[in-house]
């Protein structure tokens, strides 16, 4: 099977590029794949710099030259208005091959607004999507979004995953919860507006001194710009319990960091959030989770079962959640063990890869049988 794979590949690393890489690795092991890398040089959304325009033009040229003689064209969708215009250009380039094109929505809110409207963007997207082979989505939220333009049998739900090396044993969970005199909280995601990292730091600042001594919070992730990084580092500098490890961590170092953490916190209200891979990684490594009722999260997270739910944008709600960690220490180990078992059953890399490959292979077989 010959596949034109149009998606962002790390670096930089985020949920979309990580998922794309994991899928690409599986496809490369079985099929012939041409890659058009959509990664951009900045984490800033909607940034149309000269560099970014040049990157997009280069991608357009490559897609135009590679689209023919492919069995399948795979496109990982953008969510911003500017990104959607870029994708529409890709659709135009592939208009003769739309019947062999699959799109993949890793995210949620952006396309929900576009397809849920009645304007020109909704009409243009619907015009192209109705001719496509199918769409892959993370969960029920996006299923409902794409039902307006796709028949239900062409909408495929494939949840995200945690990489295999992250999954811990029950013994590892027992070991890290042996001593809860200080609870280690981890924030691991890009530190950009809407992710809730600033609110988490502010919530900690509101705690009493004796409460602060019972918590450590570690932040890992890339900032949108130098100014944001400087402001945040200045905020946490006087607080020894808060530390920033850097923009990127992966491999065994990341596993060790998760294994040292009792709780993972992502209080996101990011407009382009989908089903965060970082939450599933936290499950796999035996962490309780603090997060928000946002986008695709409610379909992978239940309050009190997987951790503690907080209100979006609420520093007070986050403060209360941090206090729960201190007052309900005995619950954390139980939640961590539940999360590890659930992720093992539902959120493995192999499930993600094999399900999508099976969708593609079934499509090819059905085409040959017609």
C-alpha positions as a printed Julia matrix, in Angstrom:
370×3 Matrix{Float64}:
   0.0    0.0    0.0
   1.35   3.44  -0.98
   0.46   6.27   1.39
   1.04  10.0    1.19
   1.38  11.01   4.86
   0.72  14.72   5.44
   1.23  15.51   9.12
   3.51  17.28  11.62
   6.5   15.24  12.79
   8.63  16.26  15.81
  10.33  18.58  16.48
   8.67  20.51  18.0
   6.86  17.94  20.07
   3.19  18.22  21.01
   0.23  15.85  21.12
  -0.4   16.03  17.4
   3.19  15.54  16.29
   3.74  12.68  18.77
   0.63  10.85  17.54
   1.7   11.39  13.93
   5.15   9.97  14.59
   3.8    6.88  16.35
   1.44   6.18  13.45
   4.15   6.84  10.87
   6.5    4.33  12.51
   3.86   1.6   12.26
   2.96   2.44   8.65
   6.64   2.44   7.62
   7.05  -1.09   8.93
   4.36  -2.44   6.59
   3.8   -0.03   3.73
   5.46   2.46   1.39
   5.05   5.95   2.83
   5.89   9.4    1.42
   5.95  12.08   4.11
   5.11  15.77   3.93
   6.1   17.2    7.31
   3.73  19.95   8.46
   5.67  20.86  11.62
   6.22  24.56  12.16
   9.13  26.3   13.79
   7.11  27.96  16.58
   4.56  26.86  19.18
   2.54  30.03  18.61
  -0.83  29.28  17.03
  -1.93  31.2   13.96
   1.54  32.69  13.48
   1.85  33.5    9.77
   5.44  34.74   9.64
   7.51  34.84   6.46
   9.13  31.61   7.62
   5.77  29.9    8.14
   4.45  31.03   4.74
   7.61  29.63   3.16
   7.07  26.31   4.98
   3.48  26.1    3.74
   4.46  26.87   0.15
   7.1   24.16   0.31
   4.47  21.69   1.57
   2.11  22.66  -1.25
   4.79  21.94  -3.84
   5.57  18.56  -2.31
   1.91  17.5   -2.08
   1.31  18.52  -5.67
   4.24  16.39  -6.81
   3.49  13.32  -4.68
  -0.31  12.96  -4.59
  -0.79  10.86  -7.7
  -0.28   7.08  -7.71
  -1.04   6.84  -3.98
  -3.47   4.29  -2.58
  -4.27   6.55   0.37
  -3.71  10.19   1.25
  -3.63  10.87   5.0
  -3.94  14.44   6.31
  -3.62  15.44   9.97
  -5.89  18.46  10.31
  -5.17  21.89  11.73
  -7.78  23.63  13.9
  -7.1   27.34  13.66
  -8.76  29.48  11.0
  -5.42  30.0    9.23
  -4.63  26.29   9.51
  -7.99  25.4    8.02
  -7.29  27.63   5.02
  -4.04  25.72   4.58
  -5.92  22.39   4.7
  -8.45  23.64   2.15
  -5.53  24.38  -0.19
  -4.4   20.77   0.33
  -7.93  19.57  -0.5
  -7.89  21.59  -3.71
  -4.55  20.04  -4.68
  -5.95  16.56  -4.0
  -9.42  17.16  -5.45
  -9.05  14.31  -7.96
  -8.0   11.97  -5.16
 -10.46  12.9   -2.41
 -12.15   9.51  -2.62
  -8.84   8.03  -1.33
  -8.22  10.72   1.31
  -8.54  10.2    5.08
  -8.36  13.15   7.45
  -7.43  12.81  11.13
  -8.7   15.24  13.78
  -6.3   15.33  16.72
  -7.94  18.07  18.75
 -11.49  19.27  18.75
 -12.79  22.75  19.41
 -11.5   24.52  16.32
 -13.15  22.28  13.75
 -16.3   22.11  15.88
 -16.7   25.87  15.45
 -16.03  25.72  11.72
 -18.29  22.78  10.87
 -20.95  23.86  13.35
 -21.38  27.24  11.69
 -23.29  28.32   8.61
 -20.69  30.51   6.95
 -18.53  30.13   3.88
 -15.85  28.09   5.72
 -18.42  25.48   6.72
 -19.66  25.21   3.14
 -16.16  24.9    1.65
 -15.07  22.25   4.16
 -18.3   20.29   3.71
 -17.93  20.41  -0.09
 -14.57  18.63   0.06
 -15.17  16.36   3.06
 -18.3   14.78   1.6
 -16.13  13.34  -1.16
 -13.5   11.85   1.18
 -12.92   8.24   2.2
 -13.3    8.98   5.9
 -12.29  10.85   9.03
 -10.5    9.55  12.14
 -11.41  11.21  15.45
 -10.36  10.79  19.09
 -13.79  10.41  20.64
 -17.52  11.2   20.76
 -17.1   15.0   20.72
 -15.5   14.96  17.3
 -17.8   12.21  16.11
 -20.72  14.59  16.61
 -18.78  17.41  14.93
 -18.14  15.46  11.74
 -21.6   13.86  11.57
 -22.77  17.01   9.8
 -20.58  16.22   6.77
 -19.73  12.5    6.93
 -21.97   9.41   7.01
 -21.5    7.69  10.38
 -19.88   4.62   8.8
 -17.05   6.84   7.53
 -16.28   8.32  10.96
 -13.78   6.18  12.87
 -13.16   6.69  16.61
  -9.57   5.89  17.6
  -8.53   7.03  21.1
  -5.06   8.34  21.83
  -2.38   6.32  23.62
   0.54   6.17  26.01
   3.8    4.76  24.66
   4.6    1.23  25.79
   7.82   2.04  27.66
   5.88   4.3   30.05
   3.67   1.57  31.51
   4.71   0.79  35.07
   4.31  -2.31  37.2
   2.17  -2.49  40.32
   5.37  -2.71  42.34
   6.58   0.6   40.91
   3.32   2.23  41.97
   3.63   0.77  45.46
   7.21   2.01  45.74
   6.46   5.6   44.83
   3.46   5.84  47.16
   5.38   4.42  50.13
   6.28   7.92  51.3
   3.74  10.74  50.9
   5.24  13.22  53.33
   5.69  15.42  50.23
   3.37  14.96  47.25
   5.05  15.45  43.88
   2.85  17.11  41.26
   3.85  17.2   37.6
   2.74  19.59  34.86
   4.04  18.32  31.5
   2.66  20.11  28.45
   3.46  23.2   26.44
   3.36  26.3   28.65
   1.14  28.36  26.4
  -2.04  30.41  27.02
  -5.02  28.26  27.96
  -3.09  25.3   29.33
  -3.56  26.41  32.93
   0.07  26.35  34.04
  -0.03  29.95  35.3
  -3.19  29.31  37.28
  -1.6   26.23  38.87
   1.34  28.31  40.1
  -1.05  31.01  41.39
  -3.12  28.38  43.23
   0.02  27.13  44.99
   0.94  30.7   45.98
  -2.41  31.01  47.78
  -1.65  28.06  50.09
  -0.55  28.51  53.68
   3.13  27.95  54.43
   2.6   24.56  56.14
   0.5   23.43  53.14
   3.19  24.52  50.68
   5.78  22.36  52.45
   3.71  19.25  51.66
   3.79  19.76  47.89
   6.35  20.0   45.11
   5.28  21.04  41.6
   7.48  20.45  38.56
   6.8   22.15  35.22
   8.07  20.87  31.87
   7.23  22.3   28.46
   7.95  24.94  25.85
   6.81  28.55  26.15
   5.12  30.56  23.41
   7.82  33.24  23.56
  10.77  34.5   25.61
   8.66  37.11  27.42
   6.22  34.47  28.74
   9.1   32.29  29.89
  10.81  35.15  31.71
   7.6   36.23  33.46
   6.82  32.71  34.67
  10.34  31.96  35.88
  10.39  35.22  37.81
   7.06  34.26  39.42
   8.23  30.87  40.68
  11.82  31.87  41.54
  11.06  32.71  45.21
   9.25  29.39  45.72
  11.57  26.41  46.27
   8.67  23.96  45.89
   8.1   25.05  42.28
  10.67  24.23  39.63
  10.94  24.36  35.86
  12.94  21.53  34.27
  13.03  22.79  30.69
  11.26  22.78  27.36
  11.48  19.11  26.51
  11.91  15.74  28.13
  11.46  12.28  26.63
  12.49   8.67  26.78
  13.72   7.14  30.04
  14.15  10.57  31.61
  10.46  11.28  31.1
   9.46   7.9   32.48
  11.54   8.49  35.6
   9.95  11.9   36.1
   6.44  10.44  35.85
   7.46   7.62  38.21
   8.65  10.17  40.77
   5.33  12.03  40.51
   2.23  11.09  42.47
  -0.12  13.47  40.65
  -0.29  14.88  37.14
  -2.01  18.24  36.67
  -3.33  19.69  33.38
  -6.04  22.29  34.17
  -6.49  23.13  30.51
  -8.99  25.36  28.75
  -6.82  25.58  25.62
  -9.14  26.23  22.65
  -7.54  23.54  20.45
  -7.33  20.84  23.12
  -8.43  17.38  22.16
  -7.7   14.21  24.11
  -4.36  15.0   25.81
  -1.77  12.28  25.43
  -0.08  13.57  28.59
  -3.1   12.5   30.7
  -2.92   8.99  29.25
   0.81   8.93  29.95
   0.03   9.86  33.54
  -2.41   6.95  33.77
   0.18   4.53  32.38
   2.8    5.65  34.91
   0.49   5.37  37.9
  -0.42   8.97  38.64
  -3.65  10.45  39.93
  -4.77  13.33  37.7
  -6.09  16.85  38.21
  -7.74  18.24  35.09
 -10.72  20.17  33.71
 -14.01  19.34  32.01
 -12.83  20.49  28.59
 -13.04  19.26  24.99
 -12.38  15.48  24.8
 -11.2   15.09  28.41
 -14.6   14.03  29.89
 -14.49  10.88  27.73
 -11.19   9.72  29.26
 -11.54  11.19  32.76
 -14.07  10.75  35.58
 -13.98  12.86  38.73
 -13.01  10.9   41.88
 -12.26   7.84  39.73
  -9.24   9.06  37.75
  -8.49  12.03  40.0
  -9.97  15.41  40.79
 -11.87  17.72  38.46
 -11.27  21.48  38.57
 -13.15  24.41  37.08
 -11.59  25.99  34.0
  -9.62  29.2   34.6
 -10.28  28.94  38.36
  -7.33  29.49  40.67
  -9.59  28.87  43.69
 -10.74  25.52  42.29
  -7.12  24.51  41.73
  -6.23  25.54  45.27
  -9.02  23.3   46.59
  -7.71  20.41  44.49
  -4.2   20.85  45.87
  -5.64  20.79  49.38
  -7.48  17.55  48.53
  -4.13  15.97  47.7
  -2.95  16.77  51.22
  -6.16  15.75  53.02
  -6.88  12.64  50.93
  -3.46  11.06  50.6
  -4.87   7.58  51.13
  -6.97   7.89  47.96
  -4.07   8.71  45.66
  -2.59   5.22  45.48
  -5.98   3.64  44.79
  -6.63   6.12  41.96
  -3.15   5.59  40.53
  -3.62   1.81  40.37
  -7.02   2.19  38.74
  -5.56   4.54  36.11
  -2.76   2.16  35.27
  -5.15  -0.77  34.73
  -7.57   1.3   32.65
  -4.81   2.67  30.41
  -3.41  -0.83  29.87
  -6.79  -1.99  28.58
  -7.68   1.02  26.43
  -4.76   3.28  25.61
  -1.88   1.25  24.19
   0.22   2.33  21.23
  -0.5   -0.96  19.5
  -4.25  -0.39  19.69
  -3.89   3.1   18.17
  -1.59   1.96  15.36
  -3.36  -1.28  14.44
  -6.82   0.27  14.43
  -5.83   2.97  11.93
  -3.88   0.56   9.74
  -6.88  -1.76   9.72
  -9.11   1.14   8.61
  -6.77   1.8    5.68
  -6.39  -1.86   4.71
 -10.14  -2.5    4.88
 -10.67   0.48   2.61
  -8.24  -0.94   0.04
  -9.84  -4.41   0.19
 -13.34  -2.95  -0.19
 -12.17  -0.94  -3.19
 -10.79  -4.03  -4.89
 -14.01  -5.94  -4.26
 -16.21  -3.31  -5.89
